Amino acid sequence: MVFLQIVLVNNVILQSKFIRMQLSEQELVRREKLGRLRELGINPYPADLYPVNHTSSAIKDTFEEGKQVIIAGRLMAVKVQGKASFAQIQDSEGKIQVYFNRDEICTGEDKTKYNEVFKKLLDFGDFIGIEGELFTTQVGEKTIKVKDFTLLSKSLKPLPLPKEKDGVVFDAFTDPEQRYRQRYADLVVNPQVKDVFVKRTKLFNAMRGFFNDSGYFEVETPILQPIPGGAAARPFSTHHNSLDIPLYMRIANELYLKRLIVGGFDGVYEFSKNFRNEGMDRTHNPEFTAMEIYVSYKDYNWMMDFCEQLLEHCAIAVNGTTEATFGEHKINFKAPYARVTMADSIKHFTGFDITGKSEDELRDAAKGMGVDVDDTMGKGKLIDEIFGEKCEGNYIQPTFITDYPKEMSPLCKEHRDNPELTERFELMVCGKEIANAYSELNDPIDQRERFEHQLKLAAKGDDEATEFIDYDFLRALEYGMPPTSGMGIGMDRLVMFLTNNQSIQEVLFFPQMRPEKKAVEMSDNEKAIFEILKAQKTMSLSDLKSQSGLSNKGWDKGIKGLAKHGLTKVTKTDDTLIVEVVE
């Protein structure tokens, strides 16, 4: 037992030493300050409630000379001027200037709190509480005169704060990968980022309010499903140990919401987290938010009108206007929107009429247009590829594309005037689909046949065709579902358009990322060589050795170590050896 305790203690000591080796000079200094604070009897992480009664914006909006306030936030800037200093506090609503005076804070003989704690032991990023009174400086700045301050949380890692000189900003925290990985730091040092997420919440609230005012009911449906259905997509799979069954992350909530329509609800909607095991790009994340709504006794024509009114309402709620800027485009969400059939769109942009064409004819036409297709694709997929490649990107202003071929829409009702088509629309904005809606298929026999056709496509090799038949959903339809129209909206994409963000990662707090590469521990020799090479990217081996100034032994160990870490590679040309950095 004693031996075990000794081993554990030694492991802790070793881990502590390793951690200290990993720390930067600034991080080590901050830890030393932490220790000094504790020596002074100051708890750097107090548990007590701090009685905040004002925010920075509230102070500015209702400013009153001499008013007593209590505020808390991060210390973001300090300008020490002897026994008086100015600083800046940032809370959730902005920044405000604070004024520290030694004799105001330390009214007795002991000046430690100002001279030691404030001037020497506080750092940028520390959370502090301020008690003070309001006054206006000689230059008109609304300021808090500090009567007392409390350290609420010591920051051990320096924030990546940008620096400014002569109006030029240096070291801005702008690298997308770093920003997405460290969104917590991004929100602190780039306050404008928060505005995107404020607008995101405004959008959700506006949409929820619109549905509630229309009399529709918000519900929740399962995320873990025994059968992934309601969309053409590859699911993520998992396993339930207790039931000993496979389960799938939700790709859509459609089939569950329709079950509720069968159950007697006139209108239901859900903001759902969906998961699709597909590629990632500027408009796709494997985890995304969709809104789906189903309303009984309606059709897709009614839903188009409803969709127009909804998006106009939401645009005004988010931006105060129906207009929005997206990249180089000015888009207007004011109703009504243009309506174009799928066949007319393809004919307009390609000259090819898809009406009545066989699978082989569609495949040959697609190949002739330079569209990448293969033999696994059925009629629906072929038409989808043609439209996506040749038509979709042309629709900048909100446009409804209507009347999709039956093969593309296994859950959609057959068109009342043309049995080859379905009563479906997609809303296109800036060349991307943001809404998809149907007159829902409620014929259980037709639905079964559509599911069976999907199985044939899956067997043929279509990895997006469903491999399952949801027999429980078919049973629900057999009890009877009233005529219904349903619509799904990709919320993340809609936020992109309303906030002028070209990448979906910008509108997600924590987008999915590749595993972070761990920093490589390098020896002094390796560091010396790598710093020289990094500046040039590529150098001759002899020049690099010469500039390193290392001994033959030091050079040999260093260059071999870098290759072992996978940081460099050596290639041979006709007359020399070239070293380059591995990106």
N, C-alpha and C positions, 0 to 999 in steps of 0.2 A: 504493500500500500504506500509506504514512504517512498519507495523507488518510483512508483507511478507518479506520485506528487512531484518528485524532483524532475522527472521527464517532462511533465506538463508545464512546470515552471520554466524549464529550459526552452521548451518549444515557444512559449509566450515571449520570452526574451529574444529568441532568434527572430520570431515574426516581427517584433517591435523594431529590431535592428534593420530588418529587411525593408519595413515600411519607411523608416527614416532614410534609407538609401534611395528610395524612390521619390522622395519629396524634393521640391525645388527649394532654393535658398529662401524665397519669400514664405513658403509654407512652413519651413523650419522656424523662421523668425516669429511667425504668428503663433506657433505652438509654444515658443518661449514666452510670448506675451500672455498666453493662456495660463501658463504656470505662475507668472508674476501676479496676475489678477487674483488667482486663488490664494497666493501668499498674502495678499492684501485683504483677504476675507470677502472677496467679491465672487459670487456664484455667476459664472459666465452663461449659464443656461437655467435661469430661475424658473420655478414652476408656478409662481404666483400670477394671478390675474393682473393684467395691467389695464387700468381704467380709461382706455381711449374714449374721448368724447367728441373728437373732431377729425376730419380728414383734410388733406391739403386743398382739395377743390372746395370743400365747404367753407374753410377759412377764407379763401380768396373771394368766394361768392357773397359771403355775409361778413366781410371784414369790418371790424370795429376797433378803433384805437383803444388799447388798454384792456381788451377782453382777455380773460383767463382761459387757456386752452390746454388740453392734454392730447398729444399726438404720438404716433409711433411709426417707425419705418426704417429703411436702410440708410446708413450714412454713405452718401455718394460723392461728396466733395468737401474738402476742408482747406481753409486759408488761414493759417495761424499768424497772428500779429501780436506777439508778446502776450500780454495778459488779456487780450481780446481777440476773438477769432470768429470768422464766418464759416458756416457749413451749409450743406444741402441735404435735406431728408427726402427720400422717395418712398411714398406709400402706394397703395393700390390705385390711387386716382391721380398721381402726378408728383411733382416736386415742389418743395417750398424752402425758402431760406431761413436759417436759424442763426442766432447770434449768441455766442458764448462769451461771458465776461467773468474773469476769475473771481472777482470780489462779489458778484451777484450769486455765483454758485457756491463759493466757499466763504461764508460770512464770518467765520472765526479765524483763528490763527493757522489752522491746518489747511493748506492749499493743495493737498495731495490729489484730490479728486480732479482738479483742473490740470495742475502741473504734471502729474504722473499718469492718471487714468486717461483723461481726455487727450492730452498732447502726445503721449508716448505709447499708450496701450490700446487705443482704438484704431481700427482700420476701415478702409472702404469696404462696404458690404456688411458691416456689423449692423445688427438690429438694435436700435436704441429707442427708449421712450423719453419724451420731452414734456416737461411741465413748464409753462411760461406764459407771457402776455404778449399781445400783438402790438407792433409799432411799425411805422413807416420810416425807412432810411432816408437820408438826404437826397438820394437819387430816385426816390419814389418806389423802392422795392418793399412789398409786403413781407414782413419778417416776424419771427417769433423770438422774443428775448427770453433766453433760457434761465429759469429759476432753479431747476434741478433736472438731472438726466439719470437714466437707469439703463445699464447694459442688459439687453434682453436675449441676445444670442450672438456669440462670437463666431465670425466667419473665418474658417481655417484655410480656405482656398481663395486666392484673389480672383475677383470677377474679371472677365475679359473686356475691360472698359476701353473704349476708343479714346485716343488722344487727339487734341486739336491745337494747332499752332498757325497763327496768321490766317485763320479761317479755313485751313486745310485739315481734314480729319485723317489720322493715321491709326493703323491697327484696329480698324473697325471689325466687329464680330459679324462677318458676312458670309463666311464659307457655309454653303447649304448643309453639307454633311455634319459639320460641327454643330450648327444651329439646331438641326433636327434631333441629333443625339443628346444635346444638352439644352432642350427647350426651356428648362428652368432658368438657365443663364441668358438665353435669347430673350425671354420675356422681360428680364431685368434691364439688360443693356440696350435693347431695341424696343422701347415702349410702344412703337407703332404696330408691332406684331400683335399686341393685345387687342388692337382695334378690330383686326380680322375676326378674332374669336368672339368679341362682343357682338359684331354683326352676325356671326353664325348663330349665336343664341337668339338674337332679335328675329332672325329668319324662322327658327323653329317655333318661337313663341307666336309669331304672326300667323304661321301656317296652322298651328294648333288652335289658335283663337278663331280663325276662319272656319275650320271644320266644326268646332264646338258651337259656334253661332249658327251653323247650318243644321245643327241637331244630330251630328254624328258622334260616335262613341269611341273613345280611345281604349285599346286593349293591348294585351301582351300575349305572345304565342311562343312556343318552345324554340330555343336556340339549338339544343341537341335533339336531332330528329332520327327516327329509325330508318326513314327513307328520305333522301334529299330530293326535293321537288319544287316545282313552281318556276323553274328557270332552266335554261340550257347552260350549264356550267359544271366544272369539275369541283367536287366537294373536298374538304378536309375530313379525314376519317379519324375516329378514336374508338375506344372500347370501354364499355361499362362493366366493371369487374363483378359487381354483385349480381347483375342480371345475366352476365356472360353473353352479351350481345354487342355487335358493332353499332356505333352511332356515328352520325355525320353532323358537322357544323352546318348551320342553316345557310343555304344559298339564296333562299327567298322564303317569305312567309305567306305567299299567295294561297296555298291549298288550305292552310289553317284558317285564314280569314274568311275564305269561302264557306268553310264548315260552319262558321258563326252566322253567316247569312242564311244557311240552311236552318240553323237553330232559331232564327226568328228576329235577328237584329236587322234593322233597316239600313244602317250605315255604320261601318267600323273602319278604323284606321290604326296604324301602328308605325312608329319610328323604330326601325329594326336594325340591329347590327347583323350584317350578312358577311359571309366568308366564302371566298372563291379561290381555289387553288390554281391561279392563273398567273400570267406574266405581270411584271410591274413596269409602269412607265409614268409619264407626267399626268395621266388621267386615270390610272388604275392603282389601287392598293388592295392587298388580299383581304383586309378587313375594311368595310365601308358601311356607311349609313344610308339606308333607303327608307322612304316613306311609301307605304301602300295604303290605298283607300278603296273600299268596295261599297257601292250604294245600290240597293235593290230598286227594281222597276225603272232603271235608267239604261241608256245605250251609249255608244261611243260618241255620237253626235252631241248629246247632252254633256258628256265628259269633256269634250273639246271646249265648249262654252265655259264650263266650270273651271277648267285648267287655266284658261285665259284670265278669268276674273281672279283666280287664286294668285297667279304669278304677278299680276299687276298690283294686287294688294300687298304682296310680300316685298316687291321691289320698293314700293313707297315706304313701307315700314322699316326697311333696312337702310335705304339711302335718301329717303325724303323725296324721291322722284322715280318715275318709271324708267328713266334712262340710266344706262350703266356703261362704263368704259371697260373693254376687255382687249388688252394689247393695243393694236392699231384700229380696233373696231369700236364704233359707237352703236350700242344696241338699245332697243326700246321695247320694254315689256308691256306697253299699253295695248290692250285688246282693241280690235280683233287681230288674229294672226292669219297669215296666208295658209291655204290648204292645197296640197298637191298629192295625187295618187302615186304610189310606188311605180307603177307601170309608166305613167306619164313622165315621172322624174328620170327614169332610166332612158326612156325614148328621147327625152329632151337633151340629155348630156352625152348619149352614146349613139343615138340613131337606131338602136335595136329595140324591137318590141318583144317583151317577154311573154305576152299573152298567148296562151295555148302551146307554148314550146315544151318539147320533151327535155328530159335530163341531159341527153347527149347533145341536143341543139344548144342548150344553155352552156354546157361545158365548152363546146367548140367556140361559141361566141365569146365567152370569157377569155379563153386562151388567145383569141384573135384581138382582144382589147389589151392584152398584156397583163391580165389579172392572174395571179398565182392561185391555181386550183389543182385538185387531184381527184383520183377516182373514188375516194372515200366519201366525197361530198354528194349529198342528195340535192334535189331541186331547190329546196329552201336555202341551204347553205350557199349554193352557187349564186342565187339571186342576191343573197345578203352580201357576198363578196363583191359582186359587180356594183351594187349600190354603194357599199362602203368605200370602194376604190375610186369610183368615177363620179359619184353624185353627192354623197354626204357632206364633204368639205365645202361645197358651194353655198350652203345655206347658213348665212350669217345672222340675219334677223330671225326671230322666232317663227318657225314654219312647221306646220303639221304635215307629216308624210302619212298618207292614209291607204287603206285597202291593200294589205299585204297578202301575198300568196299563201294559201292554206298550209303549204309545207313548212313555212317559216313560223307558224303560230299554233302549236299543238293544244293550247288551252283557250283558244279564241273561237267565237261563234262564226259559223259560215256566213258570208255576206248574203244579205237578203236578195240582192239582184244578180249575183254571179257566184255560183257554187265553187269556182276555183279560187275565190278570194275570201278573206276574213274581214270582220269589222274591227279593225285595229288602227291605231295611229301611234306614231312616235313624234315627239317634239324635238326639233333640231334647233340648236343655237350655236353660232360660231363653229359650225361643222361638227358638232358633237350632240349625241342624243342625251337629253336630260329627263325625258318623261316617256313612258310607254303605257298604253291603255288599250283595253278591249271592251267590246260587248262580250261578256264572259260566256263561254260554252257551258250550257247547263243540260245538255242532252247526254245522259250517262252512256248510252250505246255508242254515240259518235265519239265521246271522250275515250272510251275503252279502245276503239279502233285507232285513234290518234296515238295513244300510249303504245299500242302494239307496233305501230309504224316507227315510233322512236326507237323501240327495241331493235328493229331491223337495221336502222341507221347506225346504232351503236355496234351491232354485230359486224357491220360493214367497215367499221373503223373510225366513225365520227366520235371523237373523244368528248364532244359537248352534248351529244344526244343522251337522253336519260337511259340508264340501264335498269331502271326499276319501274314497276307499275304500282301505284299507290292504291291498293284495293280498298282500303278504308275510305279514301276520298271518293272512289267510285260508289261505294255503298252509301255515302252521304248524299251524293247526287241522285241516287235511286230513290231516296226519300223525297226528293224534289227541292230544287233551288229556284227561286223566282228569277225572272229576267234581271240581270245585274250588270253594271259596268264597273270595272276596276281600273285603277291607275297606280303606277309606281314612279317615283321621282328619285333620282340619284342626288341626295342632299349635298354631298361633298362637291360634286360638279357644279351644282347650282350656286353654292357659296363661292366657288372659284369665279363664276361669271359676275356675281354681285360685288366682289371685292377686288376684281382685277388681278387675280393670281393665276399664272399660267401653269402652275404645278399643284397637283392634289396634295402633295406633302406640306405645302404652305398653309393649308386650311385644316390640317389634322394636328392636334397637339403633339401626338407621338406616332408618327408614321413608322411603318415597318422598315427596318434597316438590316443590312448585312451585319454579321458579328463584327464587333470592333477589333481592329488589329491591335495587339498589345505592343507597347513600346519595347524595342529591343535594347537589352543592356549591353553597352559596348565598353571595351577597355579604352584606356587613354590613347593608345596607338590607333585603334580602330576609329575613334572619334576624330583624331587629327587627320587621318587619311580621308574619312568620309566628308568632313566639312569642306575640304578642298574640292573633292569630286562633285559634291552636291551643287556647288556654285556653277560648275562647267557642264554637268550632266555626262559628258564624254571626254576622256583624255587618253593620251598615249600612256602606257604603263611606265615608261621611263620618265616622262615629264612629271607624272604623279609622284613617283618615288623621289625624284629630285626635290620637288616642292614640299614634300612631307618633312624633309630634314631628319628622318629617322635613321637609326643604325640598320645594318643589313638584317640583324636578328629581329629588331623591333618592326621593321617593314614587313618581313616575311610573316610574322605572327599576325600583324594587323590586316594585311591584304587577304590572308587565308581566313581570318575570323569573319571579315565582311562577306566573303563568298559563302561561308558556312551559314551566316544569318540570312542569306538570300537577298542581301542588299545590293550586291554588285555582280556583274558577270564580265568575263574576259573573252574577247573574240580576236581572231587572228586575221590580219589583212596580208597583202602581198609582202609588205616590208616592215610591219610592226605589230605590236599587241595593243589592243584598245580596251580600256576599262570603261564601263558605263553603269549608271545607276539603274537598278531594277525598280520600275514604278509599281 
